Amino acid sequence: MSAFEEHYETIAGYRSALLTRFSNPRVQHRLAQIAADGSTKLKVRTLPTIVAERAAGRVPTGCATTLAAWVLHLRGLGAPVKDPGGAAAARAAGSPELAAAVQAVLDWLSAGLGDDEEFVTAVLDRALAILGH
């Protein structure tokens, strides 16, 4: 099996499991509940994908979009931040300039990630798209 086929199999399996979970009427996760504890969840669920994709020379657009939304959330867009471990991330997002906030939050997430200009640009571009710019 090629690496592409293994990757596709993983994505297909994940999609299937996600659809099964979301079709269960007894599972009632609210978006605010899912967003809670982002400072912990992103390090465990998103950062490994970013690291692997960047090591392979790719820019993970889905991860960039996720982090863009999180940076905007930390900056006060949307629901109030309910993340007991997120005070430092929120401080990092507090720069008046969005580009500096993105870079600081990425560095908070993983030391040196804010120096990855290509990924910083991707996250900033996605944040601006979310904002409608």
N, C-alpha and C positions, 0 to 999 in steps of 0.2 A: 504494500500500500504506500502510495506517495505521501509526502508531507502535506500536500494540498488535500488529498483525500482524507487524511487523518484530521486535519483542521476542519474540513467540511463536516465530517462525521461528528466532531465535537460540537460544532455550531448547530447542526441538525438535531442532535440529542438534547442540547440545551433548549432550543426552540420548542421541541416537543414537550419537554418537562415544564417549561414556562407556560405553554398553552394549557397543559393539563392542570397546572396549579391555578391559573387565572380563571379557568372554567368551573372550578369548584366553588359553589355558592357559599360554602361554610367558611372559606378563607376571605376575611374582610379586612384587608390591609388598606388603610387610607394613605394617600400620597404623603401627608405630613408624617405619618408613622414610618413610612419607608425612608423618608428623607432624614429622620432623626438619627443622630449619632454618625453623621457623614464623615466626621474626622476619623472614626475608627473603620467604618465600612469601606471607605475609599482606599485606605491603605491596604486592606485585605483583598478587596474585590477588584479594584481597578489598577492599582499600582503595578502588580505583577504583569498585567497585560501590557501596560505602557513600557515597562522595562524590556519585555520580550520583543515587542514590536519595534522599539527604537534600536535594540541590538541587531535586529534583522534589517535595519535601514528603512523601516516604514513609519509613517505617521498615522497612528490609530485615531481616525476621525471620530469614532464613537466615544472613545475615552476623552478626546479633546472636548467634545460636546458635553459630556458628563461633567468634566471639570469646569468648563465655562459656566454651566448652569449653577454649579456649586459656588463658584467665586461670586457670581451675581447674587445668589442666595445669601452668602456671607455679608455681602454689601447692602443687604436690606431689601432686595427685590423678592416679592412673594411673601410666603408665610414667615412668621418669626422663627429665628434660629433656635432650635431646641437640641442642643448638642453639648452635653456636659464637658466633653473633652475638646470642644471647638473654640474656646476663647482665644487661644494663640493663633488659630487659623483665621478667626474673625479679625484679629489685630493685623495680621498679615494682609488681609483683604482691604484694610482701611485706607490705603493710599488714595489721595485724590485722583490720581491718574489710573485708569483701568489697566493699562499695560504694566505699570509697576505693581499693581495689586496682583495681576495674574502671575507675574514672575515671583513675587514674594510668597504667594500661596503654593506655587509649585515647589519652591525651595523648602517651605514648611513641610509639604507632603513627603519630599525626598530630597535631601541635601544635594545640590548640584542640578536638579531638574530644571530650575529656573534659568540655568545657563544654556539650556538646549534651545537655541534660538528658533529652530524650525518648529519645535513642539510648542514653545511659547507663542509663536505666531499663529499656529493652528488653534490654540485655545483662545487667543484674543480674537481671531477671525470668527470663531463660533460664538463667542460672547457678543460680539457686535451683531452677528446675524440674529441671535436671540432677541437683542434689543431693537432689531429692525433697522439697523444702520447699514 
